[in-house]
Amino acid sequence: MNDTQIALLSAGAGLTGALVGFIGAIVSGHIGGKWSYKGAMDAVTREITEERNRLKEQKKENKILAEFFINSFLIQEIERNYTQIDDRLMMALNSGLKQGPPNLNWSYKFYFDEYDKVKYDLVKFNAEIINDYSYIYKLFAILANKRNYYDLTENERKFVAKALRKCKEILKNKDAEYNQT
């Protein structure tokens, strides 16, 4: 074998080695890239899931806090309104009298400020709370628009009696909760 043939064989072997190295680099890059991509996607998916869970928890805590503050302000306003109502009206309604006590007149100045501020936000909360507050504020609206016992229809008397009991129950529960803290 002469020098030229040896040189050609050496070059061929070098070319073959380079080709094998090149193919190996491509294949390993493809496989490694695939796994690298999968790992990155898994990490991103985990981060997104954790962030969603954190935001859900924060939203839940914010809702609880908002409900607490809304309840506090509404309860104060309800109590302020409830204390204006004449005990004679409550007694007449509870006894079911068709005829109220003579001279049972009123001109209540009920407050609706806090309720007006939050009534549209109440829909985000517990349905029972919405019903209770709507019921009680309907009571205040009826009494604010009437001037005496005889202005109330029989259905209004029944409603007012029931709503007054509900109002008293809510205020009693509020006092019990306050005394526990």
C-alpha positions in Angstrom: 0.0 0.0 0.0 1.3 3.3 -0.9 1.1 6.6 0.9 -1.8 7.8 -1.1 -3.9 4.8 -0.3 -3.1 5.1 3.4 -4.0 8.7 3.3 -7.4 7.9 1.6 -8.1 5.2 4.1 -7.3 7.5 7.0 -9.5 10.2 5.6 -12.3 7.7 5.0 -12.0 6.5 8.6 -12.0 10.1 9.9 -15.0 10.9 7.7 -16.9 7.9 8.9 -16.1 8.8 12.5 -17.2 12.3 11.9 -20.4 11.1 10.3 -21.1 8.7 13.2 -20.4 11.5 15.7 -22.7 13.9 13.8 -25.6 11.4 13.6 -25.0 10.6 17.3 -25.2 14.3 18.2 -28.4 14.8 16.2 -30.1 11.7 17.7 -29.0 12.5 21.3 -29.9 16.2 20.8 -33.4 15.2 19.6 -33.9 12.7 22.5 -32.4 15.0 25.1 -34.4 18.0 23.8 -37.6 16.0 23.9 -37.0 15.1 27.5 -35.9 18.6 28.4 -39.0 20.0 26.8 -41.2 17.5 28.7 -39.5 18.4 31.9 -40.0 22.1 31.3 -43.6 21.7 30.5 -44.2 19.6 33.6 -42.6 22.3 35.7 -44.7 25.0 34.1 -47.9 23.0 34.5 -47.1 22.5 38.2 -46.5 26.2 38.7 -49.8 27.1 36.9 -51.7 24.6 39.1 -50.1 25.9 42.3 -50.9 29.5 41.3 -54.5 28.6 40.5 -54.9 26.9 43.8 -53.3 29.8 45.6 -55.7 32.3 43.8 -58.7 30.1 44.6 -57.8 30.1 48.3 -57.2 33.8 48.3 -60.5 34.4 46.6 -62.2 32.2 49.2 -60.6 34.1 52.1 -61.5 37.5 50.5 -65.1 36.3 50.2 -65.2 35.3 53.8 -63.7 38.6 54.9 -66.1 40.6 52.7 -69.1 38.6 54.1 -67.9 39.3 57.6 -67.7 43.0 57.0 -71.0 43.2 55.2 -72.7 41.2 57.9 -71.3 43.5 60.6 -72.5 46.7 58.9 -75.9 45.4 58.0 -76.4 43.9 61.5 -75.6 47.3 63.0 -78.1 49.0 60.7 -80.8 46.3 61.4 -80.3 46.7 65.1 -80.6 50.5 64.8 -83.8 50.2 62.9 -85.2 47.4 65.1 -84.8 49.4 68.3 -87.1 52.1 66.9 -90.1 49.7 66.6 -92.7 50.2 69.3 -93.1 47.2 71.6 -96.9 47.7 71.5 -96.8 47.0 67.7 -94.9 43.7 68.3 -97.3 42.7 71.1 -100.4 43.4 68.9 -98.9 41.6 66.0 -97.9 38.6 68.1 -101.3 38.3 69.7 -102.9 38.2 66.2 -105.3 41.0 67.0 -107.3 42.4 64.1 -107.7 45.5 66.1 -104.5 47.1 67.3 -104.1 49.2 70.4 -105.7 52.6 70.1 -103.4 55.4 69.0 -100.7 53.1 67.8 -99.2 55.5 65.3 -95.6 55.8 64.1 -93.3 57.7 61.8 -90.3 55.5 61.7 -87.1 56.9 60.1 -85.4 53.6 59.1 -81.9 53.5 57.7 -81.2 51.8 54.4 -77.8 53.3 53.7 -75.6 50.2 54.3 -78.1 47.9 52.7 -78.3 50.1 49.6 -74.5 50.0 49.4 -74.2 46.3 49.4 -77.4 44.8 48.2 -76.0 44.0 44.8 -72.9 42.3 46.4 -75.1 40.1 48.6 -75.8 37.8 45.6 -72.2 36.5 46.0 -73.0 35.1 49.4 -75.0 32.4 51.1 -78.6 32.3 49.8 -80.0 32.1 53.3 -78.2 35.4 54.2 -79.6 37.1 51.1 -83.1 35.9 52.0 -82.9 37.0 55.6 -81.6 40.5 54.8 -84.1 41.0 52.0 -86.9 39.8 54.2 -85.9 42.2 57.1 -85.4 45.2 54.8 -88.8 44.5 53.2 -90.2 44.7 56.8 -88.6 48.1 57.3 -89.9 49.4 53.9 -93.5 48.3 54.8 -93.4 50.0 58.2 -91.7 53.1 56.8 -94.6 53.5 54.3 -97.4 53.0 56.8 -98.3 55.3 59.7 -100.4 53.1 62.0 -101.5 49.6 62.8 -104.7 50.1 60.8 -102.9 51.0 57.6 -101.4 47.4 57.5 -103.4 44.8 55.6 -104.0 41.4 57.1 -101.2 39.9 54.9 -98.9 42.8 55.8 -99.6 42.2 59.5 -98.7 38.5 59.2 -95.6 39.3 57.2 -94.5 42.0 59.7 -95.0 39.7 62.6 -93.0 36.9 61.0 -90.2 39.4 59.9 -90.0 40.9 63.3 -89.4 37.4 64.8 -86.7 36.8 62.2 -85.1 40.1 62.9 -85.1 39.4 66.7 -83.6 35.9 66.0 -80.8 37.3 63.9 -80.0 40.0 66.5 -80.0 37.4 69.2 -77.6 35.2 67.2 -75.4 38.2 66.6 -75.2 38.8 70.3 -74.5 35.2 71.0 -71.6 35.2 68.5 -70.3 38.5 69.9 -70.3 37.1 73.4 -68.3 34.0 72.3 -65.4 36.1 70.9 
